[in-house]
């Protein structure tokens, strides 16, 4: 019997991380001209991200929160709840 039909798994959290610049990755989400110029799927390390201007940083998002958390130098998880909600 499928016991997860009509349910959803929710994780609610808040906190902070001191990221390892060498292990943290960001993915480019900006406009096409830079993607075309640099050849498609663009990733930069945290170290490279830190050298970008605020305007350039706006073109990137954190690639994976989970991996960043695992590789973090220090963390402060203030709140973390896991819930199973009925739809």
SEBAKE-557468 format. One record per residue (C-alpha): residue number from 1; residue in three letters; x negated, y, z. Coordinates in steps of 0.25 Angstrom, whole numbers, always signed. Each point is the difference from the previous one (the first is absolute). Layout:
// residues N
{NUM 'ALA' {X Y Z}};
...
// end
This chain:
// residues 87
{1 'UNK' {+0 +0 +0}};
{2 'UNK' {-5 +14 -4}};
{3 'UNK' {+0 +7 +13}};
{4 'UNK' {-6 +13 -5}};
{5 'UNK' {+11 +4 -10}};
{6 'UNK' {+6 +13 +3}};
{7 'UNK' {-11 +4 +10}};
{8 'UNK' {-12 +9 -1}};
{9 'UNK' {-13 +1 +8}};
{10 'UNK' {-3 +14 +5}};
{11 'UNK' {-13 +4 +6}};
{12 'UNK' {+0 +14 +7}};
{13 'UNK' {-13 +6 +4}};
{14 'UNK' {-8 +12 +4}};
{15 'UNK' {-15 +3 +3}};
{16 'UNK' {-13 +4 -6}};
{17 'UNK' {-13 -6 -6}};
{18 'UNK' {-14 +4 -1}};
{19 'UNK' {-3 -6 -14}};
{20 'UNK' {-13 -6 -5}};
{21 'UNK' {-3 +9 -12}};
{22 'UNK' {-7 -12 -7}};
{23 'UNK' {+11 -10 +2}};
{24 'UNK' {+12 +10 -2}};
{25 'UNK' {+6 +1 -14}};
{26 'UNK' {+9 +9 -7}};
{27 'UNK' {+7 -1 -13}};
{28 'UNK' {+2 +10 -11}};
{29 'UNK' {+15 +4 -2}};
{30 'UNK' {-3 +14 -8}};
{31 'UNK' {+4 +3 -14}};
{32 'UNK' {-4 -7 -12}};
{33 'UNK' {-12 +9 -6}};
{34 'UNK' {-10 -5 +11}};
{35 'UNK' {+5 -14 -1}};
{36 'UNK' {-2 +0 -15}};
{37 'UNK' {-14 +6 +2}};
{38 'UNK' {-5 -9 +11}};
{39 'UNK' {+7 -13 -6}};
{40 'UNK' {+12 -4 +8}};
{41 'UNK' {+1 -6 +14}};
{42 'UNK' {-8 +10 +8}};
{43 'UNK' {-5 -3 +15}};
{44 'UNK' {-9 +8 +9}};
{45 'UNK' {-6 -3 +13}};
{46 'UNK' {+3 +8 +12}};
{47 'UNK' {-14 +6 -1}};
{48 'UNK' {+3 +5 -14}};
{49 'UNK' {+14 +5 +4}};
{50 'UNK' {-7 +8 +11}};
{51 'UNK' {-8 +8 -11}};
{52 'UNK' {+13 +4 -8}};
{53 'UNK' {+7 +13 +1}};
{54 'UNK' {+13 +0 +7}};
{55 'UNK' {+7 +2 -14}};
{56 'UNK' {-8 -13 -5}};
{57 'UNK' {+4 -7 +12}};
{58 'UNK' {+14 +2 -3}};
{59 'UNK' {-1 -9 -12}};
{60 'UNK' {-4 -12 +9}};
{61 'UNK' {+8 -9 +10}};
{62 'UNK' {-6 -10 +10}};
{63 'UNK' {-1 -13 -7}};
{64 'UNK' {+4 -10 +11}};
{65 'UNK' {+4 +4 +15}};
{66 'UNK' {-2 -14 +5}};
{67 'UNK' {-14 -1 -5}};
{68 'UNK' {-4 +14 +5}};
{69 'UNK' {+6 -4 +14}};
{70 'UNK' {-9 -13 +0}};
{71 'UNK' {-12 +7 -5}};
{72 'UNK' {+2 +13 +9}};
{73 'UNK' {-11 +4 +9}};
{74 'UNK' {+10 +4 +11}};
{75 'UNK' {+15 +0 +1}};
{76 'UNK' {+11 +4 +10}};
{77 'UNK' {+13 -7 -3}};
{78 'UNK' {+10 +8 +9}};
{79 'UNK' {+12 -7 -5}};
{80 'UNK' {+3 -13 -7}};
{81 'UNK' {+14 -7 -1}};
{82 'UNK' {+4 -12 -9}};
{83 'UNK' {+15 -2 -2}};
{84 'UNK' {+8 -9 -8}};
{85 'UNK' {+13 +8 -5}};
{86 'UNK' {+12 -6 -5}};
{87 'UNK' {+5 +6 -14}};
// end
